[in-house]
Amino acid sequence: MFFFSLEINAQKSITFHFQQTVVSQTKPKINAPYSGTNSLTTAEETQASITATLFTGVKLWEGAEAYFNAELSGGSGLSGAKGIAGFTNGEAFRIGDAAPKIYLARLYLKQTIALSNDFETVDDGINQVATKYPKKYLRFILGKFCLSDFFDSNSYSHDPRSQFMNWALMSHGAWDYAANVRGYTSGYVIEYGSPKVGIRFSTTAVPTTANGPDLNYKFAKNYSHSFEVNKKFGEIGKETTVRLLGYYTKTYMGNYAEAIKRTDKDVTETRINGRNKVGTGLNVEQKITDNAGIFFRASWNDGKNETWAFTEIDRSISIGFSNNGTKWKRPNDTFGLALVANGLSNEHRDYLGSGGYGFIVGDGKLNYGLEKIVESYYNIHLHDRHFWVSPNYQFVVNPAYNKDRGPVSVFSLRAHAEF
């Protein structure tokens, strides 16, 4: 592991930051009378992943900023990040080659237009130049980014580098959000912001194939819209924040009901232009004290056409708790505990039960049950607000919705540095 930092004043018009995250996960043998192409392996297994990101940003003209992120990633998730729909490592990608690769993660322009004369100071941070923003504003973002940079935020459950690592906890499990295999897309976001209410809308590119590395820029027939409203309630210091998200994706998808009729049960052979997927999600966070809070998410999509970008979850519900270590004189430590339940639409369940495969799950047959997950972590601060180590435990019942397999215990150790 290596670390470095850059500090450039330049009248605070430029920002440089860096992160590196290493995750090691292991699981013991699991019980399973049968396995398929996308099954979690039954043998004892250990895998590791690494990501490193250079975050740069610069102020341009009035209200304008530009950001560029170069990223390296490598390694693998357990069983190639297959066999569990709510996968256990948010830093692992579904890529066959485990060798580290460098790629462009983000490159976008952000333009903020003031709608009030009241301003607030924003400190320098990751993808944030130190500046002043109006308390009411209209904002335009254009370029390459991750949709979760701007949607479905949550103070306690959003960042797999410092919080929960499960895919169904870092964002809505049933939000099949537009992204290539590494989690990034291109498009625009329009946002209205105020102290109590925020509204944002985006149109972004979808991958050319399910879980593919390349994005489809033929926006006339291939696109995804996301819309979110967030509102704060209650007194300062004990606020409740509610976010309601909806999305609509249209592209060259396969259909589960059509695939079941085929002898080969191959959903990819049923793809035609114009198919769509719609979904929604509710995200609530409740601040209890300055040191602790709880969160709740519930999400749903129609599940008629194949999963295209994120993971094979059509219904998901999660609840959790987060507390920093102030009471035990470790204010930069964090403890978290969460529960998740994931499910499938009838069409998706019948497709997997008939012997079909998605790109994440598929055991060849299916004794259906909700996929249930418990995750707990403790983020230990080790050095000068720059370095943390987190032991993590996840217990998965009915991995890939199959009551014939598991349960699975996953033990993890995460090391994270940022400057």
Salt bridges, closest charged atoms under 4 A:
GLU65 OE1 - LYS110 NZ 3.46
GLU71 OE2 - ARG161 NH2 3.21
GLU91 OE1 - ARG161 NE 3.09
ASP97 OD2 - LYS101 NZ 2.80
ASP124 OD1 - HIS17 NE2 2.48
ASP149 OD2 - ARG106 NE 2.75
ASP152 OD1 - HIS172 NE2 3.27
ASP152 OD1 - ARG297 NE 3.21
GLU191 OE1 - ARG139 NH1 3.89
GLU191 OE2 - ARG200 NH2 3.05
GLU228 OE1 - ARG200 NH1 2.84
GLU258 OE2 - LYS261 NZ 3.56
ASP264 OD1 - ARG262 NE 2.92
GLU285 OE1 - ARG243 NH1 2.95
ASP290 OD1 - LYS287 NZ 3.46
GLU306 OE2 - ARG271 NE 2.69
GLU312 OE1 - HIS348 NE2 2.89
ASP314 OD2 - HIS348 ND1 2.88
ASP333 OD2 - ARG330 NE 2.78
ASP350 OD1 - ARG349 NE 3.93
ASP363 OD1 - ARG405 NE 3.67
ASP384 OD2 - HIS386 NE2 3.80
GLU418 OE1 - HIS416 NE2 2.79
